[in-house]
Amino acid sequence: MSDRERGEGAASAAPGGAPWWAGLRVAGGVVLAVIGAGLLVWPVLRGDSADEDWARYYGAGKVLAIGCVIAGTALVARRR
């Protein structure tokens, strides 16, 4: 059953107390994963050493992880 058959719109907003990523779907998860991967690769391409600033890697890793979880759970939910 597709989202249209269930009556869910393509731009469904997240409920009041939900986190900011709750309304994203597969495409949003993939975009976040690509952005996170790009942010992880950027300091390496610039030539920064890993000892300089771990906050960049930590933040980029969080974005990548959230994107992977969103895309994965959306794909599993779609398959059911």
C-alpha positions in Angstrom: 0.0 0.0 0.0 1.5 3.3 -1.0 1.5 6.6 1.0 -1.2 8.0 -1.3 -3.5 5.1 -0.7 -3.1 5.5 3.1 -3.9 9.2 2.8 -0.4 10.4 3.9 0.9 13.4 2.0 4.4 13.7 0.6 5.2 16.6 2.8 4.0 15.3 6.2 5.3 17.4 9.0 6.7 15.9 12.2 4.4 15.8 15.2 4.7 18.5 17.9 7.3 16.8 20.2 9.2 14.8 17.6 12.8 15.5 16.7 13.7 17.5 13.6 14.4 14.4 11.5 11.1 12.6 12.2 9.4 13.9 9.0 12.2 12.9 6.6 11.7 9.9 4.3 14.1 7.8 2.2 15.3 10.7 0.1 16.0 12.9 3.1 17.9 10.1 4.8 20.0 9.6 1.7 20.7 13.3 1.5 21.8 13.4 5.1 24.0 10.4 4.6 25.7 12.0 1.6 26.2 15.3 3.4 27.6 13.5 6.4 30.0 11.5 4.3 31.1 14.6 2.5 31.7 16.4 5.8 33.8 13.4 7.0 35.9 13.4 3.8 36.4 17.2 3.6 39.0 17.6 6.4 41.0 14.7 4.9 41.0 16.3 1.5 42.1 19.6 3.0 45.1 17.9 4.6 44.0 18.4 8.3 45.4 16.0 10.8 43.1 14.0 12.9 44.5 15.5 16.1 43.4 19.0 15.3 39.6 19.1 15.9 37.6 16.0 16.7 34.4 18.0 16.9 34.2 18.2 13.1 34.5 14.4 12.8 32.0 13.9 15.6 29.3 16.2 14.1 29.8 14.7 10.6 29.6 11.2 12.0 26.3 12.1 13.7 24.8 13.4 10.5 25.9 10.3 8.6 24.5 8.0 11.2 21.2 9.8 11.4 20.9 9.7 7.6 21.7 6.0 7.5 19.1 5.2 10.2 16.4 7.3 8.6 17.0 5.8 5.1 17.2 2.3 6.4 14.1 2.4 8.6 12.1 4.1 5.8 13.1 1.4 3.4 12.1 -1.3 5.8 8.8 0.3 6.6 8.1 0.8 2.9 8.8 -2.9 2.2 6.2 -4.1 4.8 
